[in-house]
Amino acid sequence: MNANLFKAILAMDSYNRGYGEGIKLPVVLNTTKLGNATIASQSDTTATGQPVLAGFYGISYQLAGGEKVISYRGTDAGEDAAAYPIAVGSTGTAQGRMAFEFYNAVATAQNGYISIDPRLANISLTGHSLGGGLAGLVGENDNFNITKSQVM
């Protein structure tokens, strides 16, 4: 299968995992597979967790060849306004900050050691709708050290 098509499938799969999923599919980290991708991690899915309250969801997959893929979910009903600042490249939103935090968590956990520079990690990004915007924002930004205090 074409790699780009498979990553588009992973982007759509994020809607069926975590919280508020469209189709309830199980997630057992490091066990659940979709094709040659194993689900490695996901953002917080507890009802009181900050990502859920902000409408954010990210999931990472480990591919058979060693590459990781992060898929960001798009907006859910009532959260469309969160997409507008991201569309113009703003990292000053809760979802923008969480997208960077999730990327950093995946990058530093890669191969069981702390990665010195997350830009050197073997990670591809994908997403649908707002998730595609988050993937583009993280992929094009050189500052992977955005902290809560820097977010407006």
C-alpha angles and dihedrals in degrees: 000000000000110000094227092051090050091051089051088054089051089051090056092043090064088072089062098051136063119016128346090016120179094221115021106238122169123251118203106168115238090007110059112088136195108189106309092340122099119200105244104174145344137200120262111296101182115124092240096042119118095238092054092046090051093045093245126144129170130174131185128211129197112218122212092249094057099262119127123215124202117202120196118202120230128233125309123211112303096014100089093109089068089068098060099074091044090052089065094045100263116155090187097099130093091242092048091051092046092050090057092044092051092048090050091049092051093044095050093046093052112125091355097285137093112266112223095210118025090201088071095056118114094242131138121199129217139163145150126245108331086005089061089050090051091048090051093046094052093040095052099040121092095196108086093162099076108148133193090258091059094053116096 
